[in-house]
Amino acid sequence: MECRYCKGTKLIKFLDLGQQALANDYAKNGMMGQYHLPLKVAFCEKCGLVQVIDYEAPENIFNEEYKYYSSYSTSWLNHCEKYVDMIVKRNNLTSASNIIEIASNDGYLLQYFKKYNIDPLGIEPSASVAEIARSIGIKTDINFFTKEYAIKNIKQKADLIIGNNVLAHVPDIRNFVAGLKIALEKNGTITLEFPSLMEMLKNNYFDTIYHEHFSYLSLYFLKRLFENEGLKVYDVELLHTHGGSLRIYVTHFENSIKVQKSVEKLLQHEYEYGIADKMTYIRFGEHAKQTKYEIVKALLEIKQKGKRIVGYGAAAKGNTLFNYVGIDADYIDYVVDKSPYKQGSYLPGSLIEICNIDRIKQDKPDYIIIIPWNLKKEIEKELDFVKEWGTKFITLLPEIVVW
């Protein structure tokens, strides 16, 4: 067992989430026999990368069957529009600027550059979501971004490269970053957003671990990664998305732009928290196990009273949680989701049916578990009508809350 990045063998396994179906591999017709893979996570004492041990090839995940569409969250779209407004002003972007987004999904972000008369390029490996982007006029190349892709296909280097929630989805992270350097114009900027490893550890967000996420990232690790490839992190921001994310700003090492105090400040914060200490990870694994017992106990008590529980949001994080804890249709009658691409399917592993939101209006369940807890406020507002008949909400992480 060796580290995917540094090839070191000082891997400390700290969490075993059992045999899991791929988190976005939604089952059709409730059929059994889905492909399962061990979901174990380890920390490399040598380089600091947190990583899944067993993983599936990306082309078997991000393909025409991939069912994650970014445009179905209003709060996420608002976040992306604000980013575009900010980065256009901060980097003095114009209609002549060359902008590339990697893992551009359904055009959720690039659409907002249109009001600035900027024609960006999206690179997206999943054909089904890429076609949605193309249908709204977003130029999209259906492909995986790698060093080899950059050498062959990037004819005009980018003034701005965007990568939201893609860095964790790359098994060969060294190759990916080498490609970024090749594709970046000499005075250009890369912005990358990703869930913060420190926030995951602090808040017990073990449900954000699944096979699509090959890596769990800290600034402690990324500073080393980028410097090894001739790039530097010159600024970092803390975001509220996904329960706590980082947005880093990266440029060529030789670029004269100064490294902001925010970088050293966060590095110090991570170090003081214990980001390089194996015991931090071991404690996290034990906490996850204890939470599993508490969730089972809480849901059993509700079901034993004859109450009905449903879920809202067929999110990948919920699939990790349900399969680890052992939640299936005996606990949750069904899950509703706004995406028509998921409705009529079944959650991977647990095989809980995914329905249209109108089902809640018909059935009037006693409890609704908000599965994507990071969108709790948005979802509670959407479901305000359930208060008429006294339905209660539940979130299961970072701790069980009923209201």
Salt bridges, closest charged atoms under 4 A:
GLU65 OE1 - LYS28 NZ 3.46
GLU65 OE1 - LYS67 NZ 3.55
GLU81 OE2 - LYS115 NZ 3.21
ASP85 OD1 - LYS115 NZ 3.07
ASP119 OD2 - LYS139 NZ 3.84
GLU131 OE2 - ARG134 NH1 3.18
GLU193 OE1 - HIS79 NE2 2.90
GLU193 OE2 - ARG247 NH2 2.91
GLU199 OE2 - LYS202 NZ 3.39
GLU212 OE1 - HIS169 NE2 3.74
GLU227 OE2 - LYS223 NZ 2.84
GLU229 OE2 - ARG174 NH1 3.90
ASP235 OD2 - ARG90 NH2 3.05
GLU237 OE2 - ARG90 NH1 3.78
GLU237 OE1 - ARG247 NH1 2.81
GLU286 OE2 - LYS289 NZ 4.00
GLU301 OE2 - LYS297 NZ 3.00
ASP333 OD1 - LYS303 NZ 3.73
ASP333 OD2 - ARG308 NE 2.74
ASP358 OD1 - LYS361 NZ 3.83
ASP363 OD2 - ARG308 NH2 3.83
ASP363 OD2 - ARG359 NE 2.88
GLU382 OE2 - LYS338 NZ 3.03
ASP384 OD1 - LYS387 NZ 3.09
